[in-house]
């Protein structure tokens, strides 16, 4: 078996490199490149949509949530592009309905504070306008 050495001139090397670059570029153009979705948390979706996080959890399936992990309470992640598309689809399907209504029902109880915090707010409101951290009346001398 004999080994043959091939000698290329710089112009031949440049021609090969140019041809390889052309082939690679044509392959990239032939198949569309889809960017990977950036998966975000329910808190980020809530901030982006201007709603409470609990509302996002209540409508997770409608917004296209993906479960990450297993167990009783897996983490939810959302693709903002998909959330946007789903909300736009809901808006377009309601073009003839009353202005301001949405297909995703908003339950006022879901937007409310958690039960524990509601109790704190109610107790504080019963202090007749006095701040709860304000000093009490001066001691009698």
C-alpha positions as CSV (number, residue, x, y, z in Angstrom):
1,X,0.0,0.0,0.0
2,X,1.5,3.3,-1.0
3,X,0.8,6.6,0.5
4,X,0.5,9.6,-1.9
5,X,1.0,13.0,-0.7
6,X,-1.2,15.7,-2.2
7,X,0.0,19.2,-2.4
8,X,-2.5,22.0,-2.7
9,X,-1.8,25.6,-3.6
10,X,-3.2,28.4,-1.4
11,X,-5.8,29.2,-4.2
12,X,-6.9,25.6,-4.3
13,X,-7.4,25.6,-0.5
14,X,-9.4,28.8,-0.8
15,X,-11.6,27.3,-3.4
16,X,-12.3,24.2,-1.3
17,X,-13.1,26.3,1.8
18,X,-15.4,28.5,-0.3
19,X,-17.3,25.5,-1.6
20,X,-17.7,23.9,1.8
21,X,-19.0,27.2,3.2
22,X,-21.6,27.4,0.3
23,X,-22.8,23.9,1.0
24,X,-23.2,24.5,4.7
25,X,-25.0,27.7,4.1
26,X,-27.4,26.1,1.6
27,X,-28.2,23.3,4.2
28,X,-29.0,25.9,6.9
29,X,-31.3,27.8,4.5
30,X,-33.1,24.6,3.6
31,X,-34.2,23.8,7.1
32,X,-35.8,26.5,9.2
33,X,-34.2,27.2,12.5
34,X,-36.8,27.4,15.4
35,X,-35.5,29.1,18.4
36,X,-35.8,27.2,21.7
37,X,-38.6,28.5,23.8
38,X,-37.6,30.3,26.9
39,X,-39.5,28.6,29.7
40,X,-40.6,31.0,32.4
41,X,-42.3,30.7,35.8
42,X,-45.9,31.4,36.7
43,X,-44.7,34.6,38.5
44,X,-43.1,35.9,35.3
45,X,-46.2,35.1,33.3
46,X,-48.3,36.9,35.9
47,X,-46.1,40.0,35.8
48,X,-46.1,39.9,32.0
49,X,-49.9,39.6,31.8
50,X,-50.6,41.9,34.7
51,X,-52.5,39.4,36.8
52,X,-52.0,37.6,40.1
53,X,-49.9,34.5,40.1
54,X,-52.8,32.5,41.5
55,X,-54.8,33.4,38.4
56,X,-52.0,32.0,36.2
57,X,-52.0,28.7,38.2
58,X,-55.8,28.5,38.0
59,X,-55.6,28.9,34.2
60,X,-52.3,27.0,33.6
61,X,-53.8,24.4,31.2
62,X,-55.4,27.1,29.1
63,X,-52.1,29.0,29.0
64,X,-50.1,26.0,27.9
65,X,-48.3,25.1,31.1
66,X,-45.7,22.3,31.0
67,X,-45.1,20.2,34.2
68,X,-41.5,19.9,35.2
69,X,-40.9,17.0,37.5
70,X,-43.2,14.5,39.1
71,X,-45.0,14.3,42.4
72,X,-48.0,15.9,43.9
73,X,-47.0,19.5,43.0
74,X,-44.7,19.5,39.9
75,X,-43.2,22.9,38.9
76,X,-45.0,24.6,36.0
77,X,-43.2,26.4,33.2
78,X,-44.6,28.5,30.4
79,X,-43.4,29.6,26.9
80,X,-44.3,33.3,26.7
81,X,-44.7,33.1,22.9
82,X,-47.3,30.3,23.3
83,X,-49.0,32.2,26.1
84,X,-49.2,35.2,23.9
85,X,-50.6,33.1,21.0
86,X,-53.2,31.5,23.2
87,X,-54.4,34.8,24.6
88,X,-54.5,36.3,21.1
89,X,-56.6,33.3,20.0
90,X,-59.0,33.9,22.9
91,X,-59.2,37.6,22.0
92,X,-59.9,36.9,18.3
93,X,-62.5,34.3,19.1
94,X,-64.4,37.0,21.1
95,X,-64.2,39.8,18.6
96,X,-68.0,40.0,18.5
97,X,-68.6,39.8,22.2
98,X,-68.8,42.6,24.7
99,X,-65.7,44.8,25.1
100,X,-63.6,43.9,28.1
101,X,-64.8,40.4,28.6
102,X,-62.4,37.5,28.4
103,X,-62.9,33.8,27.6
104,X,-60.7,32.9,30.6
105,X,-63.1,33.3,33.5
106,X,-61.6,35.3,36.4
107,X,-62.9,34.2,39.7
108,X,-62.7,37.1,42.2
109,X,-61.9,34.6,45.0
110,X,-58.8,33.5,43.1
111,X,-57.5,37.0,42.9
112,X,-58.0,37.6,46.5
113,X,-55.3,37.4,49.2
114,X,-54.6,34.1,50.8
115,X,-56.9,33.3,53.7
116,X,-54.2,34.0,56.3
117,X,-53.4,37.4,54.9
118,X,-57.1,38.3,54.6
119,X,-57.4,37.8,58.3
120,X,-54.5,40.1,59.0
121,X,-56.0,42.8,56.8
122,X,-59.4,42.5,58.5
123,X,-57.9,42.7,62.0
124,X,-55.9,45.7,61.0
125,X,-58.8,47.6,59.5
126,X,-60.7,47.3,62.8
127,X,-58.2,49.6,64.6
128,X,-60.3,52.7,63.6
129,X,-57.8,54.3,61.3
130,X,-54.9,54.0,63.8
131,X,-51.7,52.4,62.5
132,X,-51.0,49.2,64.2
133,X,-47.4,50.0,64.8
134,X,-48.2,53.5,66.2
135,X,-47.5,53.9,69.9
136,X,-50.5,53.6,72.2
137,X,-51.9,56.3,74.4
138,X,-49.5,57.9,76.9
139,X,-49.4,56.2,80.3
140,X,-51.3,58.1,83.1
141,X,-49.1,59.6,85.7
